[in-house]
């Protein structure tokens, strides 16, 4: 049934039917969670073997003979640097291995720039009249929260099927020196599941910003999170491309094992040029003596090498892909011919981006909340929580058990229909 061309009589009948279904579900007192991209229990269980790989002092020795139980190695153990460098195609000399959270590294990188500036800064960003970031949207709400917490003005950039609209990006950075950065999730973007095209990566690498201290925050959170590990979606090497234009200093690269091993005790990395790292480590020396090296060693011993991680990700994909299939199949069955919703079918990552009828996302969020389904708040995928069309809803399929996920997806579709009928006809 196409909801966009119903007669008034048919619309009222459909509204009555949907309202009855809604009331019946409300009486059940459900509690279902699709709010964040958290691994489910099955995913956490497949990594339990990691907890047993370190059992005595000899397991705590790095290849250079350094005792990981003690102080030292501010930028991480050599084995962990090599593991990440091999996995992500990075130079070991450009890698810092840190604690469990890449978000922590991203926040620190922005805060450090505010306090000290970056390579190329004339002064710390906090001493400037204005600091602005470009924010491709819909995007990652925690990126936006970093900017908002530090008083950085955010500018929306539209997303296309190939990544951020590079015509907009190039124009804005070239004409405004107060724009100091841009947030990027280049592979399986949050929430759209978009992989930046080769052309997009090349245009990022060739940017000519007015600000000499402009930085591209390259949050490659889902680098190896393909559903088909043997046929991964390729992402062009941003560092290799930036080398061609002398722009390597403009890249701040982040990744982690948060959705590979344990989110609560994974390992995160930052990669940047050698000049950038020299400035960063000088500040870090004041901030910390070092991160959890035993946990780094635990990851090295468990995964052994990059191929070990990829093999592990095959097991993750076998768990995650059916969850995405449940949601996509439900959306297609319930909303496919209604004319009131659009969504992506990603080849990896952790999210599905659903665009409902214009002006209805907040209403949908309210309706599902009353039925006991928790979603990421409507508007969260845009800076300041303001979706200009009030359309986008982020779906996170990984955490709920499959039976709960199916029910939550059906409830979501019911509420999308109900909100659209209300908007169009009542």
The 8 nearest C-alpha neighbors of each residue, nearest first, counted from 0:
[[1, 337, 336, 2, 5, 338, 334, 3],
 [2, 0, 337, 3, 338, 336, 4, 5],
 [1, 3, 337, 4, 5, 0, 338, 339],
 [2, 4, 1, 5, 338, 339, 337, 423],
 [5, 3, 2, 1, 6, 10, 0, 338],
 [6, 4, 2, 10, 9, 3, 7, 1],
 [5, 7, 9, 8, 10, 4, 11, 424],
 [6, 8, 10, 9, 11, 5, 424, 12],
 [7, 9, 11, 6, 10, 12, 5, 13],
 [8, 10, 12, 6, 11, 7, 5, 13],
 [11, 9, 7, 13, 12, 8, 5, 14],
 [12, 10, 14, 8, 13, 9, 15, 7],
 [13, 11, 9, 15, 14, 10, 8, 16],
 [12, 14, 16, 10, 15, 11, 9, 17],
 [13, 15, 11, 17, 12, 16, 18, 10],
 [14, 16, 18, 12, 13, 17, 11, 19],
 [15, 17, 13, 19, 14, 18, 12, 20],
 [18, 16, 20, 14, 19, 15, 21, 13],
 [17, 19, 21, 15, 20, 16, 14, 22],
 [18, 20, 22, 16, 21, 17, 15, 23],
 [21, 19, 17, 23, 18, 22, 24, 16],
 [20, 22, 18, 24, 19, 23, 17, 25],
 [23, 21, 25, 19, 24, 20, 18, 26],
 [22, 24, 20, 26, 21, 25, 19, 27],
 [25, 23, 21, 26, 27, 22, 20, 370],
 [26, 24, 22, 370, 27, 23, 28, 21],
 [25, 27, 24, 23, 28, 22, 29, 370],
 [26, 28, 24, 25, 29, 23, 370, 22],
 [29, 27, 26, 25, 371, 30, 370, 24],
 [30, 28, 371, 27, 31, 370, 372, 25],
 [29, 31, 371, 372, 28, 32, 373, 370],
 [30, 32, 372, 371, 373, 29, 407, 403],
 [31, 33, 373, 34, 372, 399, 374, 30],
 [34, 32, 395, 374, 373, 35, 396, 394],
 [33, 35, 374, 375, 373, 32, 395, 36],
 [36, 34, 37, 395, 33, 375, 374, 398],
 [37, 35, 395, 349, 397, 38, 350, 398],
 [36, 38, 398, 35, 39, 397, 258, 395],
 [39, 37, 398, 397, 42, 258, 36, 40],
 [38, 40, 398, 42, 41, 397, 37, 399],
 [39, 41, 43, 42, 44, 38, 398, 400],
 [42, 40, 44, 39, 43, 45, 318, 38],
 [43, 41, 40, 44, 39, 45, 38, 315],
 [42, 44, 40, 41, 45, 46, 261, 39],
 [43, 45, 41, 42, 46, 47, 40, 48],
 [46, 44, 43, 42, 47, 41, 48, 314],
 [47, 45, 48, 44, 43, 49, 260, 42],
 [48, 46, 49, 44, 45, 50, 43, 51],
 [49, 47, 50, 46, 51, 52, 45, 301],
 [48, 50, 47, 51, 301, 52, 46, 297],
 [49, 51, 48, 47, 52, 53, 297, 46],
 [52, 50, 49, 53, 48, 54, 47, 297],
 [51, 53, 49, 50, 297, 54, 301, 300],
 [54, 52, 58, 51, 55, 297, 59, 50],
 [53, 55, 52, 58, 51, 56, 57, 59],
 [56, 54, 57, 58, 53, 59, 52, 60],
 [55, 57, 59, 58, 54, 60, 66, 53],
 [56, 58, 59, 55, 60, 54, 53, 66],
 [59, 57, 56, 53, 55, 60, 54, 52],
 [58, 60, 67, 56, 57, 66, 293, 68],
 [59, 61, 66, 64, 65, 57, 58, 67],
 [62, 60, 64, 65, 63, 66, 59, 76],
 [61, 63, 64, 60, 78, 77, 65, 76],
 [64, 62, 61, 65, 60, 77, 76, 66],
 [65, 63, 61, 60, 62, 66, 67, 59],
 [64, 66, 61, 60, 63, 67, 62, 59],
 [65, 67, 60, 68, 59, 69, 64, 61],
 [68, 66, 59, 292, 69, 293, 60, 65],
 [69, 67, 66, 293, 59, 70, 292, 56],
 [68, 70, 67, 66, 71, 65, 292, 293],
 [71, 69, 288, 289, 68, 72, 67, 66],
 [72, 70, 73, 289, 288, 69, 67, 65],
 [73, 71, 75, 74, 289, 76, 70, 288],
 [72, 74, 289, 75, 71, 288, 290, 284],
 [73, 75, 95, 72, 96, 97, 76, 289],
 [76, 74, 96, 72, 73, 95, 97, 77],
 [75, 77, 79, 78, 72, 80, 292, 61],
 [78, 76, 80, 79, 81, 75, 62, 61],
 [79, 77, 81, 80, 76, 82, 299, 62],
 [80, 78, 82, 81, 77, 76, 299, 295],
 [81, 79, 77, 83, 78, 82, 91, 84],
 [80, 82, 84, 78, 79, 83, 85, 91],
 [83, 81, 79, 85, 80, 84, 304, 305],
 [84, 82, 86, 80, 85, 81, 87, 79],
 [83, 85, 89, 81, 87, 88, 86, 91],
 [86, 84, 88, 82, 83, 87, 81, 305],
 [85, 87, 305, 83, 84, 88, 82, 306],
 [88, 86, 84, 89, 85, 83, 222, 223],
 [89, 87, 85, 84, 86, 90, 236, 83],
 [90, 88, 84, 87, 91, 85, 93, 83],
 [89, 91, 92, 93, 84, 88, 94, 85],
 [90, 92, 93, 94, 84, 80, 81, 89],
 [93, 91, 90, 94, 273, 272, 80, 95],
 [92, 94, 270, 271, 91, 90, 272, 273],
 [95, 93, 270, 91, 92, 269, 80, 96],
 [94, 96, 74, 269, 268, 75, 270, 97],
 [97, 95, 268, 75, 74, 267, 80, 94],
 [96, 98, 267, 290, 268, 266, 95, 75],
 [99, 97, 266, 290, 267, 100, 291, 265],
 [98, 100, 266, 265, 267, 264, 263, 101],
 [101, 99, 103, 102, 267, 98, 104, 266],
 [100, 102, 104, 267, 103, 255, 254, 253],
 [103, 101, 105, 100, 104, 106, 141, 142],
 [102, 104, 106, 100, 101, 105, 107, 99],
 [105, 103, 101, 107, 102, 106, 108, 100],
 [106, 104, 102, 108, 107, 103, 101, 109],
 [105, 107, 103, 109, 108, 104, 110, 102],
 [108, 106, 110, 104, 105, 109, 111, 103],
 [109, 107, 105, 111, 106, 110, 104, 112],
 [108, 110, 112, 106, 111, 107, 113, 105],
 [109, 111, 113, 107, 112, 108, 106, 114],
 [112, 110, 114, 108, 113, 109, 115, 107],
 [113, 111, 116, 109, 115, 110, 114, 117],
 [112, 114, 124, 125, 110, 111, 123, 116],
 [115, 113, 111, 112, 123, 116, 110, 125],
 [116, 114, 123, 112, 111, 113, 117, 122],
 [115, 117, 123, 112, 120, 124, 113, 122],
 [118, 116, 120, 112, 119, 212, 115, 275],
 [117, 119, 120, 275, 212, 116, 278, 274],
 [118, 120, 212, 211, 117, 121, 116, 213],
 [121, 119, 212, 122, 117, 116, 118, 123],
 [120, 122, 119, 123, 116, 212, 211, 117],
 [121, 123, 120, 116, 124, 126, 115, 127],
 [124, 122, 116, 115, 113, 125, 114, 126],
 [123, 125, 113, 126, 127, 116, 112, 122],
 [124, 126, 113, 123, 127, 114, 130, 128],
 [127, 125, 124, 123, 122, 128, 113, 114],
 [128, 126, 124, 125, 129, 130, 123, 122],
 [127, 129, 126, 130, 125, 177, 124, 131],
 [130, 128, 127, 177, 131, 151, 152, 124],
 [129, 131, 177, 151, 178, 152, 179, 124],
 [130, 132, 178, 152, 151, 153, 177, 179],
 [133, 131, 180, 153, 181, 178, 179, 154],
 [132, 134, 181, 154, 153, 155, 180, 156],
 [133, 135, 155, 156, 182, 154, 181, 136],
 [136, 134, 156, 157, 163, 155, 158, 138],
 [137, 135, 138, 381, 157, 158, 156, 134],
 [136, 138, 380, 381, 135, 190, 158, 139],
 [137, 139, 136, 380, 189, 135, 190, 381],
 [138, 140, 189, 141, 142, 380, 143, 190],
 [139, 141, 143, 380, 142, 379, 144, 138],
 [142, 140, 144, 143, 139, 145, 102, 146],
 [143, 141, 145, 144, 140, 139, 146, 182],
 [142, 144, 140, 141, 146, 145, 382, 147],
 [143, 145, 141, 147, 142, 146, 148, 140],
 [146, 144, 148, 142, 143, 147, 106, 141],
 [147, 145, 151, 143, 149, 144, 148, 150],
 [146, 148, 144, 150, 149, 145, 151, 143],
 [149, 147, 145, 146, 150, 144, 151, 143],
 [150, 148, 146, 147, 151, 145, 110, 113],
 [149, 151, 147, 148, 146, 152, 130, 145],
 [152, 150, 146, 130, 131, 149, 147, 153],
 [151, 153, 131, 132, 130, 150, 154, 146],
 [154, 152, 132, 131, 133, 134, 151, 382],
 [153, 155, 133, 134, 132, 156, 152, 131],
 [156, 154, 134, 135, 136, 133, 157, 153],
 [155, 157, 135, 134, 136, 133, 154, 158],
 [158, 156, 136, 164, 135, 163, 155, 159],
 [157, 159, 163, 162, 164, 135, 136, 156],
 [160, 158, 162, 161, 163, 164, 157, 193],
 [159, 161, 162, 193, 158, 194, 195, 163],
 [162, 160, 196, 195, 159, 194, 199, 193],
 [163, 161, 195, 159, 158, 160, 193, 164],
 [162, 164, 158, 165, 135, 159, 157, 156],
 [165, 163, 167, 166, 157, 158, 159, 168],
 [164, 166, 168, 167, 163, 169, 199, 202],
 [165, 167, 169, 168, 164, 170, 171, 163],
 [166, 168, 165, 170, 164, 169, 171, 156],
 [169, 167, 165, 171, 170, 166, 172, 164],
 [170, 168, 166, 172, 167, 171, 165, 173],
 [169, 171, 167, 173, 168, 172, 166, 174],
 [170, 172, 168, 173, 174, 169, 175, 167],
 [173, 171, 208, 175, 169, 174, 170, 209],
 [174, 172, 208, 209, 170, 171, 175, 169],
 [173, 175, 171, 172, 209, 170, 176, 208],
 [174, 176, 177, 172, 178, 173, 209, 171],
 [177, 175, 210, 209, 178, 174, 172, 179],
 [176, 178, 130, 175, 131, 129, 179, 210],
 [179, 177, 131, 176, 132, 175, 180, 130],
 [180, 178, 213, 132, 177, 131, 214, 210],
 [181, 179, 214, 132, 213, 215, 178, 133],
 [180, 182, 133, 215, 132, 216, 134, 183],
 [181, 183, 216, 134, 215, 133, 217, 180],
 [184, 182, 217, 185, 218, 216, 181, 215],
 [183, 185, 188, 218, 219, 186, 217, 189],
 [186, 184, 195, 183, 194, 188, 219, 187],
 [185, 187, 194, 188, 184, 221, 222, 193],
 [192, 188, 186, 193, 348, 194, 347, 221],
 [189, 187, 192, 184, 193, 191, 186, 190],
 [190, 188, 139, 191, 138, 192, 350, 187],
 [189, 191, 350, 352, 188, 192, 351, 138],
 [190, 192, 352, 193, 188, 189, 351, 343],
 [187, 191, 193, 188, 345, 190, 189, 348],
 [194, 192, 187, 188, 191, 186, 195, 160],
 [195, 193, 186, 187, 185, 196, 188, 161],
 [194, 196, 162, 161, 185, 199, 186, 193],
 [197, 195, 161, 199, 198, 194, 200, 162],
 [198, 196, 200, 199, 235, 201, 195, 234],
 [197, 199, 201, 196, 200, 202, 195, 161],
 [198, 200, 196, 202, 201, 197, 195, 203],
 [201, 199, 203, 197, 202, 198, 204, 237],
 [202, 200, 204, 198, 203, 199, 240, 197],
 [201, 203, 205, 199, 204, 200, 206, 198],
 [204, 202, 200, 206, 201, 205, 199, 165],
 [203, 205, 241, 201, 202, 240, 206, 200],
 [204, 206, 202, 203, 244, 201, 207, 241],
 [207, 205, 203, 204, 208, 202, 169, 172],
 [206, 208, 173, 205, 209, 172, 169, 210],
 [209, 207, 173, 172, 210, 206, 213, 211],
 [208, 210, 176, 173, 175, 172, 174, 211],
 [211, 209, 176, 208, 212, 213, 179, 177],
 [212, 210, 119, 213, 209, 120, 208, 176],
 [211, 213, 119, 120, 210, 117, 214, 179],
 [212, 214, 179, 210, 180, 211, 249, 208],
 [215, 213, 249, 180, 250, 216, 179, 212],
 [216, 214, 250, 181, 180, 217, 249, 251],
 [215, 217, 251, 182, 183, 181, 218, 252],
 [218, 216, 252, 183, 215, 219, 251, 253],
 [219, 217, 253, 184, 220, 183, 252, 216],
 [220, 218, 254, 222, 221, 184, 253, 217],
 [219, 221, 254, 218, 222, 255, 184, 253],
 [222, 220, 224, 348, 223, 219, 186, 187],
 [221, 223, 219, 224, 220, 186, 87, 254],
 [224, 222, 221, 225, 309, 312, 228, 231],
 [223, 225, 221, 348, 347, 222, 226, 312],
 [226, 224, 347, 227, 228, 223, 231, 346],
 [225, 227, 347, 316, 346, 228, 320, 224],
 [228, 226, 225, 230, 229, 231, 316, 313],
 [227, 229, 231, 230, 225, 226, 313, 309],
 [228, 230, 227, 231, 313, 225, 309, 226],
 [231, 229, 227, 228, 232, 225, 226, 233],
 [232, 230, 228, 225, 227, 233, 229, 226],
 [231, 233, 230, 234, 225, 194, 346, 186],
 [234, 232, 231, 235, 194, 186, 230, 196],
 [235, 233, 236, 232, 186, 195, 194, 197],
 [234, 236, 197, 237, 200, 233, 196, 240],
 [237, 235, 239, 238, 240, 234, 88, 200],
 [238, 236, 240, 239, 241, 235, 200, 204],
 [239, 237, 241, 240, 236, 247, 242, 250],
 [240, 238, 242, 236, 241, 237, 243, 247],
 [239, 241, 237, 242, 238, 243, 204, 201],
 [240, 242, 204, 246, 238, 247, 243, 244],
 [243, 241, 245, 239, 240, 244, 247, 246],
 [242, 244, 241, 240, 245, 239, 246, 204],
 [245, 243, 246, 241, 242, 205, 204, 240],
 [244, 246, 242, 243, 247, 241, 248, 205],
 [245, 247, 241, 244, 248, 249, 242, 204],
 [248, 246, 241, 249, 242, 250, 245, 272],
 [247, 249, 246, 272, 250, 275, 271, 274],
 [248, 250, 214, 247, 246, 215, 213, 251],
 [251, 249, 215, 248, 247, 214, 271, 252],
 [250, 252, 216, 271, 217, 215, 270, 214],
 [251, 253, 217, 270, 269, 218, 250, 216],
 [254, 252, 269, 218, 268, 219, 217, 101],
 [255, 253, 220, 219, 268, 267, 101, 218],
 [254, 256, 267, 257, 266, 101, 268, 220],
 [255, 257, 259, 265, 266, 258, 260, 267],
 [258, 256, 262, 265, 255, 259, 261, 260],
 [257, 259, 256, 260, 262, 38, 261, 37],
 [258, 260, 256, 257, 261, 312, 311, 262],
 [259, 261, 256, 46, 265, 258, 257, 262],
 [260, 262, 265, 264, 263, 257, 43, 259],
 [263, 261, 257, 265, 264, 258, 260, 99],
 [262, 264, 261, 265, 99, 257, 100, 260],
 [265, 263, 99, 261, 262, 266, 294, 257],
 [264, 266, 99, 261, 257, 256, 262, 260],
 [265, 267, 99, 98, 256, 255, 97, 295],
 [268, 266, 255, 101, 99, 97, 100, 98],
 [269, 267, 96, 254, 95, 253, 97, 255],
 [268, 270, 253, 95, 252, 94, 271, 96],
 [269, 271, 94, 252, 93, 251, 95, 253],
 [270, 272, 251, 93, 275, 250, 276, 252],
 [273, 271, 275, 274, 248, 93, 247, 276],
 [272, 274, 276, 275, 93, 277, 271, 92],
 [275, 273, 277, 272, 276, 278, 118, 248],
 [274, 276, 272, 278, 273, 277, 271, 118],
 [275, 277, 279, 273, 278, 274, 280, 271],
 [276, 278, 274, 280, 275, 279, 273, 281],
 [277, 279, 281, 275, 276, 280, 274, 282],
 [280, 278, 276, 282, 281, 277, 275, 283],
 [281, 279, 283, 282, 277, 278, 276, 284],
 [280, 282, 278, 279, 284, 283, 277, 285],
 [281, 283, 280, 284, 279, 285, 286, 278],
 [282, 284, 280, 286, 285, 281, 287, 279],
 [285, 283, 282, 281, 286, 287, 280, 288],
 [286, 284, 283, 282, 287, 281, 288, 280],
 [285, 287, 283, 284, 282, 288, 289, 281],
 [288, 286, 289, 284, 285, 283, 290, 73],
 [289, 287, 73, 284, 71, 70, 286, 290],
 [288, 290, 73, 287, 71, 72, 70, 291],
 [289, 291, 97, 98, 292, 73, 75, 288],
 [292, 290, 294, 293, 98, 295, 289, 97],
 [293, 291, 295, 67, 294, 290, 296, 76],
 [294, 292, 296, 295, 67, 291, 297, 59],
 [293, 295, 297, 292, 296, 291, 298, 266],
 [294, 296, 292, 298, 293, 297, 79, 299],
 [297, 295, 299, 293, 294, 298, 300, 292],
 [296, 298, 294, 300, 295, 299, 293, 301],
 [299, 297, 301, 295, 296, 300, 302, 294],
 [300, 298, 296, 303, 302, 297, 301, 79],
 [299, 301, 303, 297, 298, 302, 296, 52],
 [300, 302, 298, 49, 299, 303, 297, 52],
 [301, 303, 307, 299, 308, 304, 300, 298],
 [304, 302, 299, 300, 301, 307, 305, 298],
 [305, 303, 307, 306, 302, 82, 308, 299],
 [304, 306, 86, 308, 307, 82, 85, 309],
 [307, 305, 309, 308, 304, 310, 86, 302],
 [308, 306, 302, 310, 304, 305, 309, 303],
 [307, 309, 311, 305, 306, 310, 302, 312],
 [308, 310, 312, 306, 311, 307, 305, 313],
 [311, 309, 307, 313, 312, 308, 306, 314],
 [310, 312, 308, 309, 313, 314, 307, 315],
 [313, 311, 315, 309, 314, 310, 316, 308],
 [314, 312, 316, 310, 311, 315, 228, 317],
 [313, 315, 312, 317, 311, 316, 318, 310],
 [316, 314, 312, 318, 313, 317, 319, 42],
 [315, 317, 319, 226, 313, 318, 314, 320],
 [318, 316, 314, 315, 319, 320, 313, 321],
 [317, 319, 316, 315, 320, 321, 314, 42],
 [320, 318, 316, 322, 321, 317, 315, 397],
 [319, 321, 323, 322, 316, 317, 318, 226],
 [322, 320, 324, 323, 319, 325, 318, 317],
 [323, 321, 325, 319, 324, 320, 396, 401],
 [322, 324, 320, 326, 325, 321, 327, 396],
 [323, 325, 321, 327, 322, 326, 328, 320],
 [326, 324, 322, 328, 323, 327, 329, 321],
 [325, 327, 329, 323, 324, 328, 408, 330],
 [328, 326, 330, 324, 329, 325, 323, 331],
 [329, 327, 331, 325, 330, 326, 324, 332],
 [328, 330, 332, 326, 327, 331, 333, 325],
 [331, 329, 327, 334, 333, 328, 332, 326],
 [330, 332, 335, 328, 329, 334, 333, 327],
 [333, 331, 329, 330, 335, 334, 328, 336],
 [332, 334, 330, 331, 329, 335, 412, 409],
 [335, 333, 337, 330, 331, 336, 332, 340],
 [336, 334, 331, 332, 337, 333, 330, 338],
 [337, 335, 334, 1, 338, 0, 333, 331],
 [336, 338, 1, 2, 334, 0, 339, 335],
 [337, 339, 1, 336, 340, 3, 2, 335],
 [338, 340, 356, 337, 355, 2, 419, 3],
 [341, 339, 355, 354, 356, 338, 334, 342],
 [340, 342, 354, 353, 355, 343, 339, 338],
 [343, 341, 353, 352, 354, 344, 340, 351],
 [342, 344, 352, 345, 351, 191, 353, 341],
 [343, 345, 346, 342, 327, 351, 192, 323],
 [346, 344, 192, 347, 343, 351, 187, 348],
 [347, 345, 226, 225, 344, 348, 192, 187],
 [346, 348, 225, 226, 345, 224, 187, 349],
 [347, 349, 187, 224, 221, 350, 192, 225],
 [348, 350, 36, 395, 347, 397, 396, 351],
 [351, 349, 395, 190, 394, 348, 189, 352],
 [350, 352, 394, 190, 393, 343, 191, 353],
 [351, 353, 393, 191, 190, 342, 343, 392],
 [354, 352, 342, 392, 391, 341, 393, 355],
 [353, 355, 391, 390, 341, 340, 342, 392],
 [354, 356, 340, 390, 339, 353, 360, 357],
 [357, 355, 339, 359, 340, 419, 390, 358],
 [358, 356, 390, 359, 388, 389, 355, 360],
 [357, 359, 389, 388, 390, 360, 356, 361],
 [358, 360, 362, 357, 356, 361, 418, 389],
 [361, 359, 390, 363, 389, 362, 377, 391],
 [362, 360, 364, 377, 363, 359, 365, 389],
 [361, 363, 365, 359, 364, 360, 366, 418],
 [364, 362, 360, 366, 365, 361, 414, 415],
 [365, 363, 361, 362, 367, 366, 368, 377],
 [366, 364, 362, 368, 363, 367, 361, 369],
 [365, 367, 363, 369, 368, 364, 414, 362],
 [366, 368, 370, 372, 369, 364, 365, 363],
 [369, 367, 371, 372, 365, 370, 366, 373],
 [368, 370, 366, 367, 371, 365, 25, 372],
 [369, 371, 25, 367, 368, 372, 29, 24],
 [370, 372, 30, 29, 368, 369, 31, 373],
 [373, 371, 31, 368, 367, 32, 370, 30],
 [372, 374, 32, 34, 33, 368, 31, 371],
 [375, 373, 34, 33, 376, 372, 32, 394],
 [374, 376, 34, 393, 377, 35, 379, 373],
 [377, 375, 379, 374, 378, 364, 392, 361],
 [378, 376, 361, 379, 360, 392, 364, 375],
 [377, 379, 384, 386, 385, 380, 381, 376],
 [380, 378, 384, 381, 140, 377, 376, 375],
 [379, 381, 137, 138, 140, 378, 139, 136],
 [380, 382, 384, 137, 379, 136, 386, 385],
 [383, 381, 384, 143, 385, 153, 380, 155],
 [382, 384, 385, 381, 143, 147, 379, 144],
 [385, 383, 378, 379, 381, 382, 386, 380],
 [386, 384, 378, 383, 381, 387, 382, 379],
 [385, 387, 378, 389, 388, 381, 384, 390],
 [388, 386, 389, 385, 390, 381, 378, 358],
 [387, 389, 390, 386, 357, 358, 391, 359],
 [390, 388, 358, 386, 360, 387, 359, 357],
 [389, 391, 360, 354, 355, 357, 388, 358],
 [392, 390, 354, 353, 360, 389, 355, 393],
 [391, 393, 353, 377, 352, 354, 394, 360],
 [394, 392, 352, 190, 351, 353, 375, 395],
 [393, 395, 351, 350, 396, 352, 33, 392],
 [394, 396, 350, 33, 36, 35, 397, 34],
 [397, 395, 322, 398, 33, 394, 323, 404],
 [398, 396, 38, 39, 395, 399, 319, 37],
 [397, 399, 39, 38, 37, 396, 400, 33],
 [400, 398, 404, 403, 397, 401, 32, 39],
 [401, 399, 403, 402, 404, 398, 39, 397],
 [402, 400, 404, 403, 405, 399, 322, 325],
 [401, 403, 405, 404, 400, 406, 399, 407],
 [404, 402, 406, 405, 400, 401, 399, 407],
 [403, 405, 401, 407, 402, 406, 399, 408],
 [406, 404, 408, 402, 403, 407, 401, 325],
 [405, 407, 409, 403, 408, 404, 410, 402],
 [406, 408, 404, 410, 409, 405, 403, 411],
 [409, 407, 411, 405, 410, 406, 326, 404],
 [408, 410, 406, 412, 411, 407, 413, 405],
 [411, 409, 413, 407, 408, 412, 406, 414],
 [410, 412, 408, 414, 409, 413, 407, 415],
 [411, 413, 415, 409, 414, 410, 333, 408],
 [414, 412, 410, 416, 411, 415, 417, 409],
 [413, 415, 417, 411, 416, 412, 363, 418],
 [416, 414, 412, 418, 413, 417, 363, 419],
 [417, 415, 419, 413, 414, 418, 420, 412],
 [416, 418, 414, 420, 419, 415, 413, 421],
 [417, 419, 421, 415, 416, 420, 363, 414],
 [418, 420, 422, 416, 421, 417, 356, 423],
 [421, 419, 417, 423, 422, 418, 424, 416],
 [422, 420, 425, 418, 419, 424, 423, 417],
 [423, 421, 419, 420, 424, 418, 425, 359],
 [424, 422, 420, 421, 419, 425, 3, 418],
 [423, 425, 421, 420, 422, 10, 7, 11],
 [424, 421, 422, 423, 420, 11, 10, 7]]
